[in-house]
Amino acid sequence: MLADPPPAPVGSLLTREAVPGLVWAFRLHHDGRAEALPIDKPIEPSHDGRLWLHFNLSDVRTRAWLANMHIPQLARDLLLSNDEFQQIHTIDNCVYGVFSDLVRSIDAPTEETDFLRFAMTERLLISGRHQALCAVDATRRVLESGYRVESVAALLEKIIHEVADTMDRMADKIGTEIDAIEDRVVAGETNSEMRGTLGRMRRTCVRLHRQLAGLRVLFHRLELKNMDNLSPALRLQAGKLAQRLDGLDHDIVELRERSRLLEEELRFKLEEESNKHLHALSVVTMMLLPPTLVTGIFGMNTKGLPLTDVDSGFLWAAGLLVGSALLAYLLMRRLRIVK
């Protein structure tokens, strides 16, 4: 049986034909300037810069193309895997891993998360996703607007910072909504819609905290690793990234607790209001019980009922009804059932 052919060098793959499944491509020059490259043409390798290739991993042709990339086998396997947990590894002057990001709709981030897979060498950053993600799209836009990166590692750091920025903006939005609901609760306004909104925001905070917790662990572990075997161009500022994520995670946890406490306060107020309504209904029911007994007695088809032969019998019966209700009310006042 013939052995599988060895992976082809990156340059030969790029110059043969247009790269399948390529979402965008940038050449990063030595002065930090980013040059957008056409994705419908072969990419000419250049010694004047490094490349960022971003792929749609849902494209079957992309997976076949990446399978022939000349990068470490473990990095290639992770790019093509379906692993759904965040991780970062280093091997043979290559940094590769998976981290989560918020899925992007047409005009705004959603609360859904998906995973960005990447493999990074000194001159190449390959990234891929199955759904449109916020951080890489934001990084693309800032590169197009003139933002400069000194190395491929700096580009990956920028993507991580964009992940944090997206979550930060979402946290600011949640905080503003919680402040508005808190003002309404303090003013005495209560309704089930507010409770539903708080529940949705709390779920969002839980998702963001789960995502941030995974990222924090990654970079804290990377900070503790000995990265002397990596070239300086591949060394991520893990401590700085971990510090940024720690602060953001603290804010998210605080928002989660605020929403939980406010939801509990709102639930207590709704229960108190419901109890007041039940109390009022109980009082009305108790006041109507004696008149109901009187009408029940006069409604019996038996002989000897009082007031049947009296011309003003109806007025006497009506007086008994009102009097019995008033007597029940005075009794409840004496027992302090009503105030």
URQUI-V390984 format. One record per pair of residues at least 6 apart in sequence whose ideal C-beta (glycine too) atoms are under 7 Angstrom apart, sorted by the first residue. I is the first residue (numbers start at 1). GAP is how many residues later the second one is. Records with the same first field share a line. If there is no record, write none. Layout:
# URQUI-V390984
I: GAP + GAP
This chain:
# URQUI-V390984
7: 61 + 62 + 63
8: 60 + 62
9: 61
10: 59 + 60 + 114
11: 34
13: 52 + 55 + 56
14: 28 + 29 + 31
15: 27 + 29 + 30
16: 26
17: 25
18: 22 + 23 + 24
19: 24 + 34 + 46
20: 39 + 41 + 42 + 45
21: 34 + 35 + 38 + 40 + 41
22: 17 + 31 + 33
23: 31 + 32 + 33
24: 12 + 15 + 30 + 116
25: 12 + 14 + 18 + 26 + 27 + 28
26: 8 + 9 + 10 + 11 + 26 + 117
27: 8 + 10 + 19 + 22 + 24
28: 6 + 21 + 22 + 24 + 121 + 127
29: 6 + 19 + 20
30: 18 + 19
32: 116 + 117 + 118
33: 115
34: 109 + 115
36: 108
37: 6
50: 73 + 74 + 102
51: 72 + 73
52: 73 + 103
53: 73
54: 73 + 82
55: 7 + 73
56: 6
57: 6 + 60 + 71 + 72 + 73
58: 72
63: 17
66: 10 + 13 + 14
67: 9 + 13
69: 7
71: 23 + 48 + 50
72: 19 + 20 + 22
74: 15 + 17
75: 19 + 21 + 44
78: 18 + 20 + 39
79: 38 + 40 + 47 + 49
83: 15
84: 31
86: 12 + 13 + 14 + 128 + 129 + 132
87: 10 + 11 + 131
88: 7 + 9 + 130 + 134
89: 7 + 8
90: 137 + 140
93: 28 + 29 + 137 + 138 + 141
94: 25 + 26 + 27
95: 25 + 139
96: 22 + 23 + 24
97: 21
98: 17 + 19
99: 17 + 116 + 119
100: 13 + 14 + 15 + 111 + 114
101: 12 + 13 + 15 + 32 + 33 + 34 + 62
102: 7 + 8 + 11 + 31 + 32 + 64
103: 7 + 9 + 10 + 11 + 28 + 29 + 30
104: 28 + 29 + 30 + 33
109: 25 + 57 + 61
111: 93 + 96
113: 94 + 98
114: 15 + 16 + 17 + 19
116: 11 + 13 + 17 + 20
117: 10 + 11
118: 7 + 8 + 9 + 38
119: 7
120: 32 + 33 + 36 + 114
122: 30 + 109 + 111 + 112
124: 28
125: 27 + 30 + 31
127: 9
134: 32
135: 24 + 27 + 28 + 31
136: 23
138: 24 + 28
139: 19 + 20 + 23
149: 6 + 9
151: 82
152: 81
153: 80 + 81 + 82 + 83
156: 80
157: 79 + 80 + 84
160: 81
164: 80 + 81 + 84
167: 41 + 45 + 81
168: 80
170: 38
171: 80 + 81 + 84
174: 27 + 30 + 31 + 81
175: 80
177: 20 + 24
178: 23 + 77 + 80 + 81 + 84
181: 13 + 16 + 17 + 81
182: 80
184: 10
185: 77 + 80 + 81
190: 76 + 79 + 80 + 83
194: 72
195: 68 + 71 + 72
198: 61 + 64 + 65 + 68
199: 64
201: 58
202: 54 + 57 + 58 + 61
205: 47 + 50 + 51 + 54
206: 50
208: 44
209: 40 + 43 + 44 + 47
212: 33 + 36 + 37 + 40
213: 36
215: 30
216: 26 + 29 + 30 + 33
219: 19 + 22 + 23 + 26
220: 22
222: 14 + 16
223: 15 + 16 + 19
227: 8
283: 49 + 54 + 55
286: 42 + 46
287: 38 + 41 + 42
288: 37
289: 39
290: 34 + 35 + 37 + 38
291: 30 + 33 + 34
294: 26 + 27 + 30
295: 26
298: 7 + 19
307: 6 + 9 + 10
310: 6
332: 6
